[in-house]
Amino acid sequence: MNDFLDFEHGIHAVDALFKRPRLAALHLIVEGGRAALVECGTNHSLAQLQRLLAHCHVGPEAVDYVIVTHVHLDHAGGAGAIMRHLPNARLVVHPRGVRHMADPGQLYRAATAVYGEAEMRATYGELLPVPRERMLETRDGALIDLNGRPLLFLHTPGHCRHHHCLYDERSGGMFTGDTFGISYREFDVDGRPAVVLAAAPSQFDPIAFHDSIERLRALRPRWAFLTHYSRVGDVDRLADNLHRLVDGHVAVAESARGLAGSERHHAMAAGLDRLFRDHLHEHGCRLPEADITALIALDVEVNAQGLGVWLDSA
């Protein structure tokens, strides 16, 4: 299985094997034989990480940092298992995420409320804790040194309050987790990516989202390395699209404010489905409608749940 992506400046990626091919990526930054892993995927991603390290000729002992952009389980569910495999690594995490990595029980319960027990067991398995002494908290604007290569961390709420992104000046690339949206390669048109918003429960904040998108744009990056899925360019255009999608999500939520329960949820899901389809058609997406439905179904459902929590707390 040749699912490696090799970019300039020592950046490599492999599929995390989350739910379907090319849904989530692990990125490895290699500098002078030392490495930093960005995102952990799930417990099922460990074998993929081992393949990636072998592909890059990097031993487990040479990984200095494991960076999770936030602690949602498709990004950090495998942290405990992966840290046990990397003896010298420190887990780099937003301060709000530290307690969840040390004791992931609350994370598991919250995700189970969204996905159900059977799905949780099949997709994530047992979540293993990470000892606090192996964690490194970031502050906004912090620099971490990877063998002489500075990595800049910015706190970027909007998708959730425990989110940070990192900027790598060497490559001109930012690693954005879910702050800079989701870009499935199936939606590329003549090499041009499309992006959709990630507004999962339970901390969607549209004002913070707008601010975070602009903070990332202000770095003038050449590339965004997305967890879902890997490298995209044309950053200014995608930032503009994300701003419109944030506002579109708010409009969908407000249109359903007078409804309740399942009626409200279904109305918002239908509104998000239209929003995403209109955006993709405007982009020039030529996929059959059934394929678009299959690709956006999970995001529509999860974002509708996120909007419901936001409406109830607003």
PASEBA-1860 file (N, C-alpha, C; in nm, 3 decimals):
! residues 314
1> MNDFLDFE> 0.086/-0.120/0.000/0.000/0.000/0.000/0.089/0.124/0.000 ~ 0.092/0.197/-0.111/0.175/0.315/-0.124/0.090/0.439/-0.098 ~ 0.068/0.469/0.029/-0.015/0.583/0.065/0.067/0.695/0.129 ~ 0.197/0.700/0.100/0.282/0.805/0.153/0.276/0.928/0.062 ~ 0.281/1.046/0.125/0.294/1.172/0.054/0.424/1.236/0.102 ~ 0.513/1.265/0.011/0.643/1.323/0.044/0.650/1.463/-0.015 ~ 0.660/1.562/0.074/0.664/1.701/0.033/0.806/1.758/0.052 ~ 0.823/1.883/0.013/0.952/1.948/0.033/0.976/1.972/0.182
9> HGIHAVDA> 1.102/2.004/0.213/1.143/2.047/0.347/1.118/1.942/0.454 ~ 1.132/1.814/0.416/1.124/1.707/0.515/0.987/1.682/0.573 ~ 0.883/1.713/0.501/0.746/1.689/0.548/0.688/1.570/0.473 ~ 0.631/1.477/0.548/0.578/1.354/0.492/0.442/1.327/0.557 ~ 0.358/1.252/0.486/0.226/1.219/0.539/0.190/1.076/0.503 ~ 0.100/1.021/0.585/0.044/0.889/0.558/-0.100/0.889/0.607 ~ -0.181/0.806/0.546/-0.321/0.793/0.585/-0.329/0.736/0.727 ~ -0.411/0.798/0.812/-0.429/0.751/0.949/-0.525/0.633/0.960
17> LFKRPRLA> -0.587/0.594/0.849/-0.684/0.484/0.846/-0.801/0.510/0.941 ~ -0.858/0.628/0.927/-0.975/0.666/1.006/-1.100/0.656/0.918 ~ -1.181/0.557/0.941/-1.311/0.537/0.877/-1.301/0.501/0.729 ~ -1.233/0.580/0.649/-1.221/0.553/0.506/-1.088/0.609/0.457 ~ -1.042/0.569/0.339/-0.917/0.625/0.287/-0.926/0.776/0.266 ~ -0.815/0.843/0.295/-0.799/0.987/0.272/-0.902/1.071/0.347 ~ -0.929/1.029/0.469/-1.014/1.110/0.556/-0.930/1.183/0.660 ~ -0.826/1.117/0.713/-0.739/1.180/0.813/-0.595/1.141/0.786
25> ALHLIVEG> -0.505/1.237/0.808/-0.363/1.217/0.779/-0.279/1.238/0.904 ~ -0.169/1.163/0.911/-0.061/1.189/1.004/0.050/1.258/0.926 ~ 0.105/1.366/0.982/0.217/1.435/0.918/0.342/1.422/1.005 ~ 0.455/1.403/0.941/0.584/1.393/1.009/0.675/1.501/0.953 ~ 0.733/1.582/1.043/0.831/1.684/1.006/0.968/1.632/1.048 ~ 1.059/1.615/0.954/1.191/1.559/0.981/1.295/1.667/0.961 ~ 1.380/1.685/1.060/1.487/1.786/1.055/1.615/1.725/1.110 ~ 1.711/1.700/1.020/1.841/1.650/1.062/1.834/1.521/1.141
33> GRAALVEC> 1.745/1.432/1.101/1.732/1.302/1.167/1.642/1.300/1.288 ~ 1.595/1.415/1.333/1.497/1.423/1.442/1.361/1.455/1.383 ~ 1.255/1.425/1.455/1.123/1.438/1.395/1.018/1.483/1.495 ~ 0.912/1.542/1.439/0.791/1.577/1.513/0.672/1.519/1.438 ~ 0.586/1.450/1.509/0.463/1.396/1.452/0.349/1.493/1.480 ~ 0.272/1.526/1.377/0.155/1.613/1.393/0.030/1.528/1.377 ~ -0.046/1.515/1.484/-0.168/1.436/1.500/-0.135/1.288/1.524 ~ -0.228/1.224/1.596/-0.210/1.084/1.636/-0.311/0.991/1.572
41> GTNHSLAQ> -0.419/1.044/1.517/-0.524/0.954/1.471/-0.581/0.875/1.588 ~ -0.611/0.748/1.564/-0.667/0.661/1.665/-0.567/0.551/1.699 ~ -0.606/0.462/1.787/-0.519/0.347/1.817/-0.485/0.268/1.692 ~ -0.576/0.267/1.595/-0.554/0.192/1.472/-0.448/0.257/1.383 ~ -0.406/0.380/1.419/-0.308/0.453/1.338/-0.164/0.417/1.373 ~ -0.142/0.344/1.482/-0.006/0.315/1.526/0.073/0.241/1.419 ~ 0.012/0.142/1.356/0.083/0.066/1.252/0.120/0.157/1.135 ~ 0.033/0.253/1.104/0.064/0.347/0.997/0.181/0.437/1.034
49> LQRLLAHC> 0.185/0.480/1.160/0.298/0.559/1.205/0.428/0.480/1.192 ~ 0.425/0.355/1.231/0.545/0.272/1.220/0.590/0.262/1.075 ~ 0.496/0.246/0.983/0.531/0.243/0.841/0.590/0.377/0.795 ~ 0.533/0.487/0.843/0.581/0.620/0.805/0.723/0.643/0.856 ~ 0.749/0.605/0.980/0.884/0.622/1.035/0.986/0.540/0.954 ~ 0.950/0.417/0.920/1.041/0.334/0.840/1.063/0.396/0.702 ~ 0.957/0.449/0.643/0.966/0.513/0.512/1.063/0.631/0.515 ~ 1.062/0.704/0.628/1.146/0.823/0.641/1.282/0.793/0.706
57> HVGPEAVD> 1.308/0.664/0.736/1.434/0.622/0.799/1.455/0.694/0.932 ~ 1.347/0.702/1.010/1.350/0.765/1.142/1.312/0.659/1.245 ~ 1.397/0.639/1.345/1.365/0.544/1.451/1.269/0.603/1.552 ~ 1.194/0.519/1.624/1.102/0.571/1.726/1.170/0.660/1.829 ~ 1.294/0.630/1.860/1.367/0.709/1.961/1.405/0.848/1.910 ~ 1.394/0.872/1.778/1.432/1.001/1.720/1.314/1.098/1.709 ~ 1.196/1.057/1.754/1.080/1.147/1.752/1.081/1.227/1.882 ~ 1.098/1.358/1.870/1.108/1.444/1.988/0.972/1.494/2.036
65> YVIVTHVH> 0.879/1.514/1.941/0.749/1.572/1.976/0.637/1.497/1.905 ~ 0.528/1.481/1.978/0.400/1.439/1.920/0.304/1.554/1.944 ~ 0.255/1.614/1.838/0.174/1.735/1.848/0.029/1.702/1.813 ~ -0.062/1.729/1.905/-0.204/1.717/1.873/-0.261/1.859/1.866 ~ -0.330/1.889/1.755/-0.384/2.023/1.740/-0.499/2.049/1.836 ~ -0.571/1.943/1.871/-0.674/1.951/1.973/-0.706/1.807/2.012 ~ -0.791/1.789/2.112/-0.804/1.656/2.170/-0.928/1.580/2.123 ~ -0.992/1.624/2.016/-1.097/1.541/1.957/-1.034/1.411/1.910
73> LDHAGGAG> -1.109/1.303/1.919/-1.048/1.171/1.915/-0.996/1.130/1.779 ~ -1.043/1.190/1.670/-0.984/1.157/1.541/-0.846/1.220/1.525 ~ -0.811/1.311/1.616/-0.680/1.376/1.617/-0.591/1.323/1.729 ~ -0.650/1.289/1.841/-0.571/1.257/1.960/-0.607/1.125/2.025 ~ -0.700/1.049/1.968/-0.743/0.925/2.031/-0.632/0.823/2.046 ~ -0.534/0.826/1.956/-0.423/0.731/1.963/-0.303/0.780/2.040 ~ -0.314/0.895/2.108/-0.197/0.955/2.172/-0.134/0.863/2.275 ~ -0.214/0.802/2.361/-0.159/0.717/2.465/-0.083/0.599/2.407
81> AIMRHLPN> -0.138/0.532/2.308/-0.072/0.418/2.247/0.055/0.460/2.173 ~ 0.048/0.572/2.101/0.164/0.618/2.024/0.276/0.664/2.115 ~ 0.243/0.732/2.223/0.348/0.779/2.315/0.423/0.661/2.378 ~ 0.356/0.549/2.400/0.424/0.432/2.454/0.524/0.374/2.353 ~ 0.503/0.404/2.225/0.592/0.354/2.120/0.710/0.447/2.095 ~ 0.701/0.572/2.143/0.803/0.674/2.115/0.867/0.716/2.248 ~ 0.975/0.653/2.288/1.024/0.667/2.426/1.075/0.806/2.462 ~ 1.118/0.885/2.365/1.177/1.016/2.396/1.084/1.133/2.363
89> ARLVVHPR> 0.966/1.105/2.315/0.877/1.212/2.270/0.803/1.278/2.387 ~ 0.774/1.405/2.367/0.683/1.477/2.455/0.557/1.511/2.376 ~ 0.443/1.500/2.444/0.316/1.531/2.380/0.291/1.682/2.393 ~ 0.280/1.750/2.280/0.258/1.894/2.277/0.108/1.917/2.263 ~ 0.051/1.987/2.361/-0.095/1.996/2.368/-0.134/2.134/2.420 ~ -0.248/2.183/2.376/-0.305/2.307/2.428/-0.331/2.290/2.578 ~ -0.310/2.395/2.658/-0.330/2.381/2.804/-0.468/2.327/2.842 ~ -0.570/2.361/2.767/-0.705/2.312/2.799/-0.721/2.163/2.771
97> GVRHMADP> -0.627/2.105/2.696/-0.638/1.964/2.662/-0.559/1.871/2.751 ~ -0.474/1.926/2.837/-0.382/1.843/2.916/-0.457/1.743/3.003 ~ -0.558/1.789/3.074/-0.627/1.699/3.167/-0.697/1.585/3.093 ~ -0.740/1.612/2.970/-0.808/1.508/2.893/-0.709/1.404/2.843 ~ -0.587/1.443/2.814/-0.486/1.347/2.772/-0.437/1.264/2.892 ~ -0.436/1.325/3.010/-0.395/1.252/3.130/-0.503/1.156/3.177 ~ -0.629/1.192/3.156/-0.742/1.109/3.196/-0.848/1.120/3.087 ~ -0.843/1.032/2.985/-0.930/1.048/2.867/-1.073/0.998/2.886
105> GQLYRAAT> -1.111/0.965/3.007/-1.245/0.912/3.029/-1.356/1.007/2.988 ~ -1.341/1.136/3.020/-1.444/1.233/2.985/-1.455/1.247/2.833 ~ -1.340/1.246/2.765/-1.340/1.251/2.619/-1.420/1.134/2.562 ~ -1.394/1.016/2.616/-1.462/0.897/2.565/-1.612/0.908/2.585 ~ -1.653/0.953/2.704/-1.796/0.965/2.733/-1.863/1.069/2.643 ~ -1.795/1.182/2.620/-1.853/1.287/2.536/-1.867/1.239/2.392 ~ -1.765/1.169/2.342/-1.772/1.119/2.205/-1.878/1.009/2.193 ~ -1.893/0.929/2.297/-1.995/0.823/2.295/-2.134/0.883/2.284
113> AVYGEAEM> -2.156/0.999/2.346/-2.286/1.065/2.337/-2.317/1.106/2.193 ~ -2.212/1.133/2.114/-2.231/1.173/1.974/-2.243/1.051/1.883 ~ -2.154/0.952/1.902/-2.141/0.843/1.805/-2.202/0.711/1.850 ~ -2.222/0.690/1.980/-2.274/0.564/2.031/-2.163/0.469/2.071 ~ -2.194/0.377/2.164/-2.094/0.289/2.223/-2.033/0.194/2.119 ~ -2.115/0.135/2.034/-2.063/0.038/1.937/-1.963/0.103/1.842 ~ -1.999/0.222/1.793/-1.908/0.293/1.702/-1.779/0.332/1.773 ~ -1.788/0.372/1.898/-1.668/0.411/1.972/-1.572/0.294/1.988
121> RATYGELL> -1.624/0.180/2.024/-1.537/0.064/2.043/-1.470/0.023/1.912 ~ -1.548/0.025/1.804/-1.493/-0.018/1.675/-1.393/0.082/1.620 ~ -1.419/0.211/1.637/-1.337/0.315/1.573/-1.218/0.355/1.658 ~ -1.235/0.359/1.790/-1.130/0.415/1.875/-1.066/0.314/1.969 ~ -1.141/0.215/2.015/-1.086/0.121/2.111/-1.064/0.187/2.246 ~ -0.977/0.128/2.327/-0.949/0.180/2.461/-0.856/0.300/2.453 ~ -0.895/0.409/2.518/-0.809/0.528/2.522/-0.710/0.516/2.637 ~ -0.582/0.531/2.607/-0.478/0.517/2.708/-0.432/0.655/2.754
129> PVPRERML> -0.408/0.673/2.883/-0.363/0.802/2.933/-0.217/0.830/2.899 ~ -0.183/0.959/2.900/-0.044/1.003/2.882/0.002/1.065/3.013 ~ 0.114/1.021/3.069/0.162/1.081/3.195/0.185/1.232/3.180 ~ 0.145/1.307/3.279/0.158/1.452/3.272/0.303/1.496/3.252 ~ 0.397/1.421/3.309/0.537/1.462/3.296/0.589/1.448/3.153 ~ 0.515/1.380/3.068/0.556/1.368/2.928/0.483/1.467/2.838 ~ 0.408/1.560/2.899/0.334/1.658/2.820/0.399/1.795/2.826 ~ 0.387/1.868/2.716/0.438/2.004/2.705/0.321/2.093/2.663
137> ETRDGALI> 0.281/2.184/2.751/0.172/2.277/2.721/0.225/2.392/2.636 ~ 0.145/2.437/2.541/0.183/2.555/2.464/0.118/2.680/2.522 ~ 0.186/2.789/2.503/0.122/2.919/2.524/0.105/2.983/2.386 ~ 0.016/3.077/2.374/-0.006/3.143/2.247/0.121/3.217/2.206 ~ 0.171/3.189/2.087/0.294/3.251/2.040/0.421/3.178/2.078 ~ 0.409/3.059/2.136/0.527/2.984/2.180/0.604/2.930/2.059 ~ 0.736/2.920/2.075/0.823/2.857/1.977/0.880/2.729/2.037 ~ 0.873/2.622/1.961/0.933/2.495/2.001/1.043/2.462/1.901
145> DLNGRPLL> 1.156/2.418/1.951/1.272/2.391/1.866/1.278/2.244/1.827 ~ 1.274/2.217/1.697/1.293/2.081/1.646/1.431/2.076/1.581 ~ 1.530/2.041/1.659/1.667/2.026/1.609/1.711/2.150/1.529 ~ 1.683/2.269/1.586/1.720/2.394/1.521/1.613/2.451/1.429 ~ 1.502/2.385/1.415/1.392/2.431/1.328/1.278/2.482/1.414 ~ 1.250/2.612/1.413/1.146/2.665/1.502/1.006/2.635/1.451 ~ 0.920/2.595/1.544/0.779/2.574/1.516/0.699/2.670/1.604 ~ 0.618/2.754/1.542/0.541/2.857/1.611/0.399/2.807/1.637
153> FLHTPGHC> 0.354/2.824/1.762/0.219/2.778/1.800/0.129/2.898/1.826 ~ 0.011/2.891/1.768/-0.092/2.992/1.790/-0.218/2.924/1.842 ~ -0.277/2.981/1.946/-0.405/2.931/1.995/-0.515/2.980/1.900 ~ -0.596/2.887/1.853/-0.692/2.918/1.745/-0.830/2.861/1.778 ~ -0.903/2.923/1.871/-1.038/2.875/1.902/-1.134/2.901/1.786 ~ -1.250/2.841/1.796/-1.354/2.854/1.695/-1.416/2.719/1.668 ~ -1.332/2.623/1.630/-1.376/2.484/1.623/-1.395/2.429/1.764 ~ -1.299/2.460/1.850/-1.309/2.427/1.993/-1.211/2.518/2.067
161> RHHHCLYD> -1.227/2.526/2.199/-1.143/2.616/2.277/-1.004/2.560/2.305 ~ -0.984/2.429/2.284/-0.855/2.368/2.314/-0.775/2.342/2.186 ~ -0.785/2.433/2.091/-0.721/2.415/1.961/-0.600/2.508/1.948 ~ -0.489/2.452/1.901/-0.378/2.536/1.855/-0.331/2.485/1.720 ~ -0.269/2.575/1.645/-0.210/2.541/1.516/-0.062/2.573/1.521 ~ 0.016/2.515/1.430/0.158/2.547/1.427/0.199/2.591/1.288 ~ 0.293/2.684/1.287/0.347/2.738/1.163/0.494/2.703/1.155 ~ 0.532/2.646/1.041/0.670/2.605/1.015/0.729/2.700/0.911
169> ERSGGMFT> 0.811/2.794/0.956/0.866/2.894/0.865/0.952/2.831/0.755 ~ 1.019/2.721/0.786/1.106/2.657/0.689/1.031/2.621/0.560 ~ 0.912/2.564/0.574/0.834/2.523/0.458/0.730/2.627/0.417 ~ 0.706/2.726/0.504/0.594/2.816/0.479/0.460/2.748/0.496 ~ 0.458/2.642/0.576/0.337/2.564/0.594/0.279/2.578/0.733 ~ 0.147/2.581/0.741/0.080/2.579/0.870/0.004/2.447/0.881 ~ 0.008/2.390/1.001/-0.059/2.264/1.031/-0.182/2.301/1.114 ~ -0.300/2.280/1.056/-0.416/2.354/1.104/-0.524/2.271/1.171
177> GDTFGISY> -0.503/2.140/1.189/-0.607/2.062/1.254/-0.740/2.080/1.185 ~ -0.839/2.137/1.257/-0.970/2.164/1.198/-1.001/2.313/1.188 ~ -0.906/2.400/1.227/-0.933/2.543/1.223/-0.945/2.594/1.080 ~ -0.870/2.537/0.987/-0.874/2.584/0.849/-0.958/2.489/0.763 ~ -1.052/2.422/0.827/-1.151/2.345/0.755/-1.105/2.206/0.714 ~ -1.187/2.147/0.629/-1.171/2.010/0.580/-1.169/2.017/0.428 ~ -1.073/1.948/0.367/-1.060/1.954/0.222/-1.036/1.812/0.171 ~ -1.142/1.748/0.124/-1.128/1.613/0.072/-1.074/1.619/-0.070
185> REFDVDGR> -0.978/1.533/-0.097/-0.914/1.536/-0.229/-1.014/1.501/-0.339 ~ -1.120/1.430/-0.308/-1.220/1.397/-0.409/-1.289/1.522/-0.464 ~ -1.285/1.632/-0.389/-1.350/1.755/-0.432/-1.258/1.846/-0.513 ~ -1.133/1.807/-0.532/-1.041/1.887/-0.613/-1.094/1.899/-0.756 ~ -1.083/2.016/-0.813/-1.121/2.040/-0.951/-1.002/2.099/-1.025 ~ -0.946/2.022/-1.117/-0.829/2.066/-1.192/-0.716/2.111/-1.098 ~ -0.698/2.036/-0.991/-0.593/2.065/-0.895/-0.628/2.171/-0.792 ~ -0.746/2.230/-0.801/-0.787/2.335/-0.707/-0.870/2.271/-0.595
193> PAVVLAAA> -0.828/2.292/-0.468/-0.903/2.231/-0.358/-1.027/2.311/-0.320 ~ -1.122/2.241/-0.264/-1.237/2.304/-0.198/-1.225/2.279/-0.050 ~ -1.290/2.361/0.029/-1.285/2.345/0.174/-1.425/2.356/0.230 ~ -1.454/2.276/0.332/-1.579/2.289/0.407/-1.545/2.309/0.554 ~ -1.639/2.361/0.628/-1.615/2.397/0.768/-1.635/2.278/0.860 ~ -1.559/2.275/0.970/-1.577/2.176/1.075/-1.631/2.247/1.199 ~ -1.755/2.219/1.233/-1.822/2.287/1.345/-1.876/2.185/1.444 ~ -1.791/2.093/1.485/-1.835/1.982/1.570/-1.875/2.030/1.709
201> PSQFDPIA> -1.958/1.951/1.779/-1.987/1.983/1.918/-1.858/1.974/2.000 ~ -1.843/2.053/2.106/-1.951/2.132/2.162/-1.912/2.277/2.183 ~ -1.810/2.326/2.109/-1.758/2.459/2.139/-1.747/2.548/2.016 ~ -1.833/2.528/1.917/-1.835/2.614/1.799/-1.854/2.759/1.842 ~ -1.768/2.847/1.791/-1.773/2.989/1.827/-1.744/3.068/1.699 ~ -1.846/3.121/1.632/-1.822/3.186/1.503/-1.733/3.308/1.509 ~ -1.744/3.388/1.614/-1.659/3.508/1.624/-1.513/3.467/1.638 ~ -1.486/3.371/1.726/-1.350/3.323/1.742/-1.299/3.256/1.615
209> FHDSIERL> -1.388/3.186/1.544/-1.350/3.120/1.420/-1.298/3.223/1.318 ~ -1.373/3.330/1.299/-1.330/3.436/1.207/-1.192/3.489/1.247 ~ -1.174/3.516/1.375/-1.046/3.570/1.422/-0.932/3.472/1.397 ~ -0.955/3.343/1.422/-0.850/3.244/1.405/-0.811/3.227/1.258 ~ -0.911/3.229/1.171/-0.881/3.220/1.027/-0.791/3.335/0.985 ~ -0.821/3.455/1.034/-0.740/3.571/0.996/-0.600/3.567/1.059 ~ -0.589/3.514/1.179/-0.455/3.501/1.240/-0.367/3.409/1.155 ~ -0.425/3.301/1.107/-0.349/3.209/1.023/-0.315/3.274/0.889
217> RALRPRWA> -0.410/3.342/0.830/-0.385/3.407/0.702/-0.274/3.512/0.715 ~ -0.269/3.581/0.829/-0.171/3.688/0.849/-0.027/3.637/0.845 ~ -0.007/3.507/0.866/0.127/3.449/0.855/0.174/3.439/0.711 ~ 0.083/3.460/0.616/0.111/3.452/0.473/0.173/3.315/0.437 ~ 0.107/3.208/0.478/0.163/3.075/0.450/0.152/3.038/0.303 ~ 0.245/2.956/0.257/0.238/2.901/0.122/0.140/2.785/0.117 ~ 0.133/2.711/0.227/0.056/2.587/0.230/-0.019/2.575/0.362 ~ -0.127/2.501/0.359/-0.192/2.454/0.481/-0.191/2.302/0.477
225> FLTHYSRV> -0.142/2.243/0.584/-0.143/2.097/0.598/-0.260/2.061/0.688 ~ -0.366/2.010/0.627/-0.489/1.980/0.699/-0.488/1.836/0.746 ~ -0.544/1.813/0.863/-0.562/1.675/0.906/-0.656/1.602/0.810 ~ -0.755/1.674/0.758/-0.854/1.617/0.665/-0.852/1.697/0.534 ~ -0.770/1.686/0.421/-0.674/1.581/0.417/-0.547/1.632/0.348 ~ -0.446/1.658/0.427/-0.310/1.691/0.387/-0.300/1.826/0.316 ~ -0.201/1.842/0.227/-0.158/1.975/0.185/-0.250/2.038/0.081 ~ -0.282/2.167/0.105/-0.354/2.249/0.009/-0.283/2.383/-0.004
233> GDVDRLAD> -0.294/2.442/-0.122/-0.245/2.578/-0.144/-0.362/2.673/-0.161 ~ -0.336/2.786/-0.230/-0.443/2.883/-0.257/-0.508/2.928/-0.125 ~ -0.423/2.960/-0.029/-0.469/2.982/0.108/-0.564/3.101/0.119 ~ -0.537/3.210/0.048/-0.624/3.327/0.058/-0.766/3.294/0.013 ~ -0.779/3.224/-0.100/-0.912/3.188/-0.149/-0.985/3.099/-0.050 ~ -0.914/3.001/0.006/-0.978/2.911/0.101/-1.018/2.985/0.228 ~ -0.936/3.081/0.272/-0.973/3.161/0.390/-1.102/3.239/0.364 ~ -1.113/3.300/0.246/-1.237/3.371/0.212/-1.356/3.277/0.215
241> NLHRLVDG> -1.339/3.157/0.159/-1.448/3.060/0.158/-1.487/3.019/0.299 ~ -1.389/3.001/0.386/-1.418/2.962/0.524/-1.497/3.070/0.596 ~ -1.462/3.196/0.575/-1.540/3.304/0.635/-1.686/3.297/0.591 ~ -1.709/3.274/0.461/-1.847/3.264/0.413/-1.918/3.144/0.473 ~ -1.845/3.034/0.491/-1.908/2.914/0.548/-1.939/2.932/0.696 ~ -1.854/3.004/0.769/-1.887/3.034/0.909/-2.019/3.111/0.915 ~ -2.028/3.216/0.834/-2.152/3.295/0.831/-2.270/3.210/0.784 ~ -2.247/3.121/0.688/-2.353/3.032/0.642/-2.402/2.940/0.751
249> HVAVAESA> -2.311/2.890/0.834/-2.352/2.805/0.946/-2.438/2.883/1.045 ~ -2.398/3.006/1.073/-2.478/3.088/1.165/-2.618/3.110/1.109 ~ -2.627/3.139/0.978/-2.757/3.163/0.916/-2.844/3.037/0.923 ~ -2.785/2.920/0.899/-2.861/2.795/0.909/-2.914/2.776/1.051 ~ -2.829/2.802/1.150/-2.872/2.786/1.289/-2.983/2.884/1.325 ~ -2.966/3.009/1.285/-3.066/3.110/1.320/-3.201/3.079/1.255 ~ -3.198/3.023/1.135/-3.325/2.992/1.067/-3.402/2.881/1.138 ~ -3.331/2.803/1.221/-3.397/2.693/1.292/-3.418/2.724/1.440
257> RGLAGSER> -3.389/2.846/1.481/-3.393/2.879/1.624/-3.530/2.855/1.686 ~ -3.638/2.876/1.614/-3.771/2.860/1.671/-3.818/2.715/1.679 ~ -3.739/2.622/1.629/-3.776/2.481/1.632/-3.716/2.413/1.754 ~ -3.754/2.289/1.777/-3.704/2.218/1.895/-3.678/2.072/1.860 ~ -3.590/2.012/1.939/-3.567/1.868/1.932/-3.522/1.820/1.795 ~ -3.576/1.705/1.755/-3.534/1.643/1.630/-3.574/1.728/1.510 ~ -3.684/1.803/1.521/-3.725/1.890/1.410/-3.619/1.995/1.382 ~ -3.566/2.055/1.489/-3.460/2.154/1.471/-3.335/2.092/1.412
265> HHAMAAGL> -3.296/1.976/1.464/-3.176/1.910/1.414/-3.189/1.877/1.266 ~ -3.302/1.821/1.226/-3.320/1.783/1.086/-3.322/1.907/0.996 ~ -3.380/2.015/1.045/-3.382/2.138/0.965/-3.240/2.191/0.945 ~ -3.159/2.188/1.051/-3.022/2.237/1.037/-2.939/2.144/0.949 ~ -2.959/2.014/0.962/-2.886/1.921/0.876/-2.921/1.945/0.730 ~ -3.048/1.966/0.701/-3.089/1.993/0.563/-3.028/2.124/0.514 ~ -3.024/2.225/0.600/-2.966/2.352/0.562/-2.816/2.342/0.535 ~ -2.745/2.265/0.618/-2.602/2.247/0.596/-2.575/2.166/0.471
273> DRLFRDHL> -2.659/2.068/0.444/-2.644/1.990/0.321/-2.654/2.083/0.199 ~ -2.752/2.172/0.199/-2.766/2.267/0.088/-2.647/2.361/0.081 ~ -2.603/2.409/0.197/-2.489/2.501/0.203/-2.365/2.437/0.142 ~ -2.334/2.314/0.182/-2.216/2.247/0.131/-2.230/2.216/-0.018 ~ -2.348/2.168/-0.060/-2.366/2.136/-0.203/-2.352/2.262/-0.289 ~ -2.415/2.371/-0.246/-2.405/2.495/-0.323/-2.259/2.539/-0.334 ~ -2.187/2.528/-0.224/-2.046/2.567/-0.224/-1.964/2.479/-0.319 ~ -1.988/2.350/-0.314/-1.913/2.257/-0.399/-1.950/2.273/-0.546
281> HEHGCRLP> -2.077/2.298/-0.575/-2.117/2.321/-0.714/-2.056/2.450/-0.766 ~ -2.053/2.554/-0.683/-1.990/2.679/-0.723/-1.841/2.658/-0.752 ~ -1.780/2.569/-0.675/-1.639/2.535/-0.695/-1.618/2.462/-0.828 ~ -1.721/2.402/-0.881/-1.709/2.328/-1.006/-1.703/2.178/-0.988 ~ -1.739/2.131/-0.868/-1.733/1.987/-0.841/-1.822/1.912/-0.939 ~ -1.766/1.809/-1.001/-1.838/1.732/-1.102/-1.875/1.592/-1.055 ~ -1.863/1.565/-0.927/-1.897/1.433/-0.876/-2.047/1.409/-0.885 ~ -2.088/1.284/-0.903/-2.232/1.252/-0.893/-2.287/1.290/-0.756
289> EADITALI> -2.414/1.327/-0.753/-2.475/1.372/-0.628/-2.466/1.265/-0.520 ~ -2.478/1.138/-0.557/-2.469/1.031/-0.457/-2.331/1.028/-0.393 ~ -2.228/1.056/-0.469/-2.092/1.058/-0.414/-2.073/1.176/-0.321 ~ -2.128/1.292/-0.358/-2.120/1.408/-0.270/-2.191/1.378/-0.138 ~ -2.308/1.316/-0.147/-2.383/1.280/-0.026/-2.299/1.192/0.065 ~ -2.235/1.091/0.009/-2.155/1.000/0.090/-2.038/1.072/0.155 ~ -1.977/1.167/0.086/-1.858/1.234/0.138/-1.891/1.337/0.245 ~ -2.006/1.404/0.235/-2.036/1.511/0.330/-2.130/1.467/0.441
297> ALDVEVNA> -2.182/1.345/0.436/-2.286/1.304/0.531/-2.240/1.317/0.675 ~ -2.121/1.269/0.707/-2.073/1.276/0.845/-2.056/1.419/0.890 ~ -2.000/1.504/0.805/-1.978/1.644/0.842/-2.110/1.718/0.861 ~ -2.208/1.690/0.777/-2.339/1.752/0.793/-2.400/1.713/0.927 ~ -2.394/1.586/0.962/-2.453/1.539/1.086/-2.382/1.598/1.208 ~ -2.251/1.591/1.208/-2.175/1.639/1.324/-2.187/1.790/1.337 ~ -2.180/1.863/1.226/-2.193/2.009/1.233/-2.332/2.050/1.280 ~ -2.435/1.976/1.240/-2.570/2.007/1.289/-2.577/1.989/1.441
305> QGLGVWLD> -2.512/1.886/1.491/-2.505/1.870/1.637/-2.431/1.988/1.701 ~ -2.323/2.030/1.638/-2.247/2.143/1.692/-2.328/2.270/1.694 ~ -2.404/2.294/1.589/-2.489/2.413/1.587/-2.598/2.405/1.693 ~ -2.649/2.285/1.718/-2.750/2.272/1.823/-2.696/2.311/1.959 ~ -2.576/2.267/1.991/-2.514/2.304/2.119/-2.491/2.455/2.124 ~ -2.447/2.513/2.012/-2.422/2.658/2.008/-2.552/2.736/2.031 ~ -2.660/2.694/1.966/-2.788/2.763/1.985/-2.833/2.757/2.130 ~ -2.815/2.643/2.192/-2.860/2.625/2.330/-2.776/2.707/2.429
313> SA> -2.652/2.739/2.389/-2.565/2.813/2.481/-2.555/2.961/2.447 ~ -2.606/2.999/2.331/-2.593/3.138/2.286/-2.690/3.229/2.361
END
